[in-house]
């Protein structure tokens, strides 16, 4: 009896998903489409240039643990750039505290962030990556603040911060 109840609860828990995941932001590119980027390097070259954590997130599309990024509480003025190629991705004035444990932004620097469709957890999500080197950044959801209503949920290890002068 306990096994049946436990099994039913497990199935119920696994089948639940947040409403922020239901909306489909990415419509232009389907998963699996091969993209060419301005910066092309081998895995060996990336491993020489990036830390283990940066490589794991940027090149293997991993997710860092929540609430571990040094950039999470950063409130300085400046620009967040790709940790792999220094492409400017987000302005500090678009950053907000989403409470999710990852740096969040309501707007990207147009043209510098590219999108793809991701089915890695069983349903469609919008993945974000650097438009210059293809490095995985995180995902974008439609549950953010005005003026865009978007929440760019970004792995902090995928970013470097450049303070304003």
DRENBA-171426 format. One record per residue (C-alpha): x, y, z. Coordinates in steps of 0.5 Angstrom, whole numbers. Layout:
! residues N
X=X	Y=Y	Z=Z .
...
END
This chain:
! residues 165
X=0	Y=0	Z=0 .
X=6	Y=5	Z=2 .
X=9	Y=3	Z=-5 .
X=3	Y=5	Z=-9 .
X=2	Y=12	Z=-5 .
X=9	Y=13	Z=-6 .
X=9	Y=11	Z=-13 .
X=3	Y=16	Z=-14 .
X=6	Y=22	Z=-11 .
X=12	Y=21	Z=-15 .
X=9	Y=21	Z=-21 .
X=5	Y=27	Z=-19 .
X=11	Y=31	Z=-17 .
X=15	Y=29	Z=-24 .
X=9	Y=31	Z=-28 .
X=8	Y=38	Z=-25 .
X=12	Y=44	Z=-28 .
X=12	Y=51	Z=-27 .
X=7	Y=56	Z=-32 .
X=14	Y=60	Z=-33 .
X=16	Y=54	Z=-37 .
X=9	Y=53	Z=-41 .
X=10	Y=59	Z=-46 .
X=14	Y=59	Z=-52 .
X=19	Y=64	Z=-53 .
X=23	Y=61	Z=-58 .
X=20	Y=60	Z=-65 .
X=25	Y=61	Z=-70 .
X=30	Y=56	Z=-69 .
X=29	Y=48	Z=-68 .
X=33	Y=44	Z=-63 .
X=39	Y=41	Z=-67 .
X=40	Y=46	Z=-72 .
X=47	Y=47	Z=-73 .
X=49	Y=54	Z=-72 .
X=56	Y=58	Z=-75 .
X=59	Y=63	Z=-70 .
X=64	Y=68	Z=-71 .
X=69	Y=65	Z=-66 .
X=70	Y=58	Z=-67 .
X=74	Y=54	Z=-63 .
X=76	Y=46	Z=-61 .
X=74	Y=43	Z=-55 .
X=81	Y=43	Z=-53 .
X=82	Y=50	Z=-54 .
X=76	Y=52	Z=-50 .
X=79	Y=48	Z=-44 .
X=85	Y=51	Z=-44 .
X=82	Y=58	Z=-44 .
X=76	Y=57	Z=-39 .
X=76	Y=55	Z=-32 .
X=73	Y=48	Z=-31 .
X=66	Y=51	Z=-29 .
X=66	Y=56	Z=-34 .
X=67	Y=50	Z=-39 .
X=62	Y=46	Z=-36 .
X=56	Y=51	Z=-37 .
X=59	Y=55	Z=-43 .
X=61	Y=49	Z=-48 .
X=57	Y=43	Z=-44 .
X=50	Y=47	Z=-43 .
X=50	Y=45	Z=-36 .
X=47	Y=49	Z=-30 .
X=51	Y=52	Z=-24 .
X=48	Y=51	Z=-17 .
X=43	Y=56	Z=-15 .
X=45	Y=62	Z=-10 .
X=53	Y=60	Z=-12 .
X=54	Y=66	Z=-17 .
X=58	Y=72	Z=-14 .
X=55	Y=76	Z=-19 .
X=48	Y=75	Z=-16 .
X=48	Y=80	Z=-11 .
X=52	Y=85	Z=-16 .
X=49	Y=92	Z=-16 .
X=54	Y=96	Z=-19 .
X=53	Y=100	Z=-26 .
X=56	Y=96	Z=-32 .
X=56	Y=91	Z=-37 .
X=55	Y=83	Z=-36 .
X=59	Y=80	Z=-42 .
X=60	Y=73	Z=-44 .
X=66	Y=70	Z=-40 .
X=68	Y=66	Z=-46 .
X=69	Y=72	Z=-51 .
X=67	Y=78	Z=-48 .
X=61	Y=80	Z=-52 .
X=57	Y=85	Z=-48 .
X=50	Y=81	Z=-47 .
X=46	Y=85	Z=-41 .
X=47	Y=92	Z=-38 .
X=47	Y=92	Z=-31 .
X=40	Y=97	Z=-31 .
X=36	Y=91	Z=-33 .
X=38	Y=86	Z=-28 .
X=33	Y=85	Z=-22 .
X=32	Y=80	Z=-17 .
X=28	Y=74	Z=-19 .
X=29	Y=70	Z=-13 .
X=31	Y=64	Z=-17 .
X=38	Y=64	Z=-15 .
X=41	Y=66	Z=-22 .
X=43	Y=73	Z=-24 .
X=36	Y=75	Z=-28 .
X=35	Y=81	Z=-33 .
X=29	Y=83	Z=-37 .
X=33	Y=85	Z=-43 .
X=39	Y=83	Z=-47 .
X=43	Y=87	Z=-51 .
X=40	Y=86	Z=-58 .
X=44	Y=82	Z=-63 .
X=49	Y=79	Z=-58 .
X=44	Y=74	Z=-55 .
X=42	Y=68	Z=-59 .
X=36	Y=63	Z=-58 .
X=35	Y=56	Z=-59 .
X=30	Y=51	Z=-57 .
X=31	Y=46	Z=-51 .
X=28	Y=39	Z=-50 .
X=33	Y=37	Z=-45 .
X=28	Y=36	Z=-39 .
X=22	Y=33	Z=-43 .
X=19	Y=40	Z=-46 .
X=20	Y=46	Z=-50 .
X=24	Y=51	Z=-47 .
X=28	Y=57	Z=-50 .
X=35	Y=57	Z=-49 .
X=40	Y=63	Z=-49 .
X=47	Y=63	Z=-52 .
X=52	Y=68	Z=-54 .
X=51	Y=70	Z=-61 .
X=59	Y=71	Z=-62 .
X=61	Y=64	Z=-59 .
X=55	Y=60	Z=-58 .
X=57	Y=59	Z=-51 .
X=51	Y=57	Z=-47 .
X=48	Y=62	Z=-42 .
X=41	Y=60	Z=-39 .
X=34	Y=60	Z=-41 .
X=29	Y=66	Z=-42 .
X=22	Y=66	Z=-39 .
X=16	Y=70	Z=-40 .
X=15	Y=71	Z=-32 .
X=19	Y=77	Z=-32 .
X=18	Y=85	Z=-30 .
X=16	Y=90	Z=-34 .
X=17	Y=93	Z=-39 .
X=19	Y=87	Z=-43 .
X=16	Y=81	Z=-38 .
X=22	Y=77	Z=-40 .
X=26	Y=74	Z=-35 .
X=33	Y=72	Z=-38 .
X=35	Y=67	Z=-32 .
X=43	Y=66	Z=-33 .
X=49	Y=62	Z=-30 .
X=53	Y=67	Z=-27 .
X=59	Y=63	Z=-29 .
X=58	Y=64	Z=-36 .
X=58	Y=72	Z=-35 .
X=64	Y=77	Z=-33 .
X=62	Y=84	Z=-30 .
X=65	Y=90	Z=-33 .
X=64	Y=96	Z=-29 .
X=62	Y=103	Z=-32 .
X=67	Y=108	Z=-32 .
END
